[in-house]
C-alpha cells in the first residue's frame, strides 16, 4: 500500500529552492541514438520519471515544482499568458507576441513496451509569431515529429519541428497562409492534417512535413478538438471523429461516426491519461462522450452534475475524472458513469471567479490547480479521491502543466 503523505505547505517563490542535485550520466553527443529512445545530447537518463508541476502566473513568471523532492525553481519570465497547451515537456503559452515556448527539461519517451526518462536544463526557447489565440496540437513524443500551431487572426498554419525544439531551436517545417478564422494543424507522424473551409463544409487536408499536399482530403464538419492516443490521432467533427495514423510514408484516416440512436452535442475537446486509447469529452450539458480508439466506438454516459472538464484515466478500473462547476473532483465509473468517489469543493472560489482550474491525470495521481485559492492539489483517485498533498503557492497558478510524463 502507498504510504499516506501529510499535507505540505510549499511557497512557489522565485528562486526559493534549486532543483534536485541528483546526478545521472549525460549522453555524449556522438553517442545519442538517432531515433527511437528520446535521448538528446547533455540530457541525463533517469531510472524513473521526474514528474513536476510547471506553472505560469498572470504576469508570465514560470515556476517548476519537483513532485519527488518538493523543491521549487524559477524558470524565468515570458509575456502575460492568455492560454497554454502542453505535451508533457514543453509549455506553449499564448501571449501578445504569439506562442512563447518553455522547455521544462523533463520528459518521458514512450517506446510502447517500456519507457525512457530524461532530464536536461530547462530553458525559454523563444516565440513563434502569429496573431490571435492560437490552437496548439501536439503529439506524445517530445523529441520527434511535429507540433501544430494555427493562428486564427492571421490565418497562419504552422508546423514546428519538435526534434529541433529538443535541441533548443525553433524551426518551422512549414507555414501556410490561410484565410483568417479558427483552424488546426494536427501532426501525425511525419505528416500533418490542416483544416480547410468553414462550418459544415470543413475538411482536413493531408500535408507532408514540408507543406506539400498529399492528396488526402477528408470531410470533418465543424472540426474542433484533437488528441493523440496510442492508437492514433483524434480530430473531433460534428458527426463523429477522425482517427489518423502514419506508417512510413503512408498517411491514413478513418471516420468513427457517432451512434445513430443517440442524440447529444458533439465533443469539442478531449482529454485522457497521456497516450491511453480511450479519451473523454463533454457532450454539452447532456453527459460525457467516451471514445475508445481501439474499438472505434463511442459511449454516452450520464454526468452526476454539471461538469466543466472530464478526462479518461483508462486504467484497469476504467476510471473517469470530472471537475464540477461547483469545484469538486468526481471519480466516475467508465462503464456506467456512476460516482465512485468525490472530493470537497476544492476550487469553488476559482470556478465562481471564472478562472480555469487544470485537472490532470497520470498513472498514479491526479493534479488540480486552484488559481484563486493559490493552491495545487495532488489527489489519489484510486483511494476514495483522497487529497494526498496540498501545495500552497505564492502567486496565482494561472496555467499549470504536469511535466516529465
N, C-alpha and C positions, 0 to 999 in steps of 0.2 A: 504494500500500500504506500501511496505517496505521503510523505511527512507534511503535516499541516504547517503552513508558514504564517507567522503572525503579521499583522498589518504593519507596514513600514511607511513612515513619512519621509519623503525624499524631495528636496527642493531642486528643481531643474534650473539652477543658476548658472549663468555663463561662466565657464572656466572653473566650476566648483571642484570637480574631480577629474583627473585624467582617465582615459580608458585603461582597461586592464593591461598590465605589462607582461602578461603571459607570452612566452617566446615559442615560436614554432619555426621550423626551417623554411626559408623562402626558396623559390624555384628560380634558378638562373635562367636568363632569357633564352639561352641556347638549348635548354632542356625542357622548355614548356611544350606540352603536346600541341600539335597544330589544331586539333579539334577533338571533341568527344569527352573532355573531362572538365572543362570550365576553368582551367588554370590560366593565369597570366603571370608575366614577369613581376617579381617583387611582391607576390602575394604568398601568404602563409597558408598551407593546407592544415586544417584542424581535424581533430578526432570527432567533434560534434558541432552542430550549428551554433554560431554565435548570434543568437537572436537578440534583437533590441527593438525599442520603440523610438523612432525618429520623428520629431515634432517640429512644426514651424508655427511661430506665434504670429499675431496680426501685423507686427512690424517687419516680419521676414527673418527674425532670429531663429536659427536652427540648433536644436539640441538632440543629443542621442543618449538614451538610457539603455545601458547594457543590462539585459534581464538576468544574466548569470551572476555578476558580482554587484549589480545595482549602482555601478559607477555612472557618472554623467559627464559628457564632454560637449563643448561648444564647437559646432562645425562651421560657423560663420554666419553671414547675413546676406539675404537676397532682397529683392523688392517686395513690397507688401503683397502677399499672396491673395488671389481671388478664388483659386481652385487648386487641387492637387491630385495627381494619379501616381501609382507606383507599380513596379513589377516585383517588389520584394528586395530590390537592391537600390535602384535609382528612384529619386523623387522628381517628378515633373510638375513644377509649380507654375501656374498661370499668373503672370504679373502684367503690368502695363507694358513691359518691354517685349513680351512674348512668352515663351516657355523657358524658364530657368531650370537647369538640371543639376541635381545634387547627387553625388555618389556616396552612399553611406559607408562603402568599403567592406561590407559583409554580404555574402551570398552563398547560395546552395546550388550545386549543379545536379540536376535530376538525370541519372543515367539509367532510368527505367527500373532495373533490378537492384540498384544501390545508389548512394548519393556521395557527392564530394562537397566539402565545406571549406570556405576560404575567408581570409581577412586580409585587407590591404589598407593603406591610408585613405581615409575619407577625403573628399575634395569637392569644390564647386567647379563644375565643368564649363559653365557659360550659358549663353542664351541662344535659342532659336527664334528668330524674329518672325512675327506674324501678328495679325490683328484679329481680336475677338477672343471669346472664351473657347480655347481650342479643345477638341476632343482628342484624347490620347488613347492609343491601343497598343498594348504590349504583348509579348509572348512570355513563356515561362522560363526562358533562358536569358541570362544577362551578359553573356559573352559571345553570342552568335545571333544570326538572324537580323530582324529589323524592329524598329519602333515607329508607329504611325502617328502623325500629328495632322489635324485638319483645323484650319483657322477660318471660322465662318465669315468674319467681316471682310477678309481679303480673298477668300476662296482658295488659299494656298493649301495644297495637299502634299505633305512632306513625308518621306520615308527616311529615317535615320539608320545609319549603320551601327548596330548595337555592339559589334566587335570593336569598332573604333571608340565607342563610349567607354568600354572596359579598359582602354589604354589612355583614357583622359582626353580624347579628341571628339569633337562634334563634326561628323561628316554626313552630309546629305546624299543619300543614294539617288534620290530624285526629288524634284519639286515641280508639281504640276499646277497650272493656273486654271482654276475652275470659277464659274460664276459665284458671287457671294451667296452664302447660305450654309446651313448645317450639313455635315457630312462626316465620313470616316475614311481613314486609311488603315486597313487591318492587315498586319503582317501574317503570312502563312508560309513558314519555311523560308525559302529563298524568293518567294513571291509576295505580292500584296494585292488585296482587293480594295478597290476605291469606289465609293458610292458615286452614282451619276443620276441626274434627274431629280425630280421632287415628288413628294406625296405618293399616290397610288402607282405612278409610273416609274418609281425609283428602281434602279438596277444596281448591281455590283459588277465591276469590270476587273478582270484579271490583268495584272501588270507584272513584268519581270522586275528584278531589283534595280535595273537602270531606267525604269519608267516606260518601257515598251509594252504595248498591249499584247496579250497572249491570244486573244480571240475569244476568251471565255466571258460570257455575259449571262448573268442570272437575275431573274426578277426578284425584288425584295421590297415590296411596297412599304412605305413609311419606315425604312430601316432605322433602328435605334438599339444600341446596346451591343456589346461584344465581350467575349471572354474566351480564353484558351484553356482547354482541358487536355487530359492525357490522350483523348481520342482524336481531337481536332479543335478547330477554332469555330466558335459560335457567333453568328450575327443575327440579331433579332429582327423579325419582319412582322408586319401586321397579320399575316396569315400563317405564321409559324417561325421557323428559324432555318438558316443555312448552316450546314456543317462542312467546313472546308479543311482539306489536308493536302500536304505536298509530299510526294515521294520522288526523290531525284529531280528530274526535270519535268515532272508531271503535276499539275495542279488540278484537284478535283473538288467539286462542290455538289452537295445533295440537299434537298429540301426535307425538313421534318415538319409536316403541317400540324396545326392544332387539331385536336379531335373534333369531328363534325357534330358530335352530340353534346358538346359543352359550349356554353356562351359566357365568355368573360373577357375583359380587356386584355390586350396582349402585354407581355412583359417588355419593358423598355430599358431595363438594366438587369445585370446578372451578377451573382457573387457565389463563391464557394471556398472551401479549403483548397488552397492552390493546387492545381493540377488534377484534382479529382474529376471523375467523369460526369457526376451529377451537379447541376447548377440550379439555383433558385432565383426567382424574381417575383415581384408583386404583380398580382392580377388586378390592378387598380385597387378598389376597396372591396373586391369580391373574393379575395383569397390569395393563395400562393401557387404560382406555377413552378413545378419541378420538371426539369428536362434531363432525362437520362440519355447521354450521348452514346453510350454503348448499345442500349436497346432501341435508340431512335424513337423515344416515346415521351409524351407529356402526361403529367398528372396534375389535376387541380385539387388543392387541399383547402379546407376552411382555415381561417385565421381566428385566433382566440379573441382578438380585439383589433383596433386599428393599428396597423404596423407601418413604420416608416422605412424599414430595411429588413431584408431576410438574406440568409446565407446557408448553403448546404454544407454541413460538415462531412456528410457522406462517409461516416465511419461504420463500424460493424453494427451499430445500433440505429443507423440511418437517421442520426440527429439532424435537426434544423435549428438554426438560431434566428430569433426575430427580435427586433427592437420596437417597442411600442411607442405610441405618440405621447404617453404619459411617463416615459423614461425607464420602463422595465425591460429587462432582457428575458426572453422566453426560450426555453429549450423544448422543442417540439418533436413529436414522433413523425418521422418522414413517411410512415405508412398511411397514417390517417389524420395527421395534423393535431392530435391530442396533446395537451400540455403535460410534459414530463416534469418540469421544474420552472421556477421563475425567481428573479431577484426582486428586491425592492426597487423603488423609483430612483435609481442611481443618477439619472441625468434629467430629472424633471425640470430643473431650472434651465438647463440648456435647451431642451425641447420647447419650453414655454417662451424662451427668448428668441426662438427662430434659428438657433445655432444648429450645426450638423454634427452630432457625435459620430465617431467612426467605430464600427463594430467589425472585428477581425477574428477569424477562426483559424487555428492551426491544429496540429495533431493532438496536442495535449491541453491547450487552454484557449480561451477567448480573451480578447482585449477590447476594452471600451474606453474611448476618450470622452472626457466631460469638460468641454471648453469653459462654460460659465462657472462650474464648480471648481475648475482648475485642478482636476484630478485625472489619473489614469488608473483603470481597474483591470486586474487580472482575475478571470473567472474560470473556475473548474466546472465546465458544463457537464462532465460525467459524474460529478459529485453534488447533485442537487443544486446546481448553479451557485455553488459556494464562492464568495469573493475571497480569493486566497491571498491577494496582496492589493494594497492601495498606495499609489504614489501621488503625493501632493506636488503640484507644480507652481513655480514662482510666477509664471506668466500663462496666458491662455493658450492651451494646445489647440490652435485653430484647425490644424491639419495634422493627422497622425498616420504613420505607416509602420507596420511590423516589418523590420528588415532583417536580412540574414536567412530568410526562408526560401 
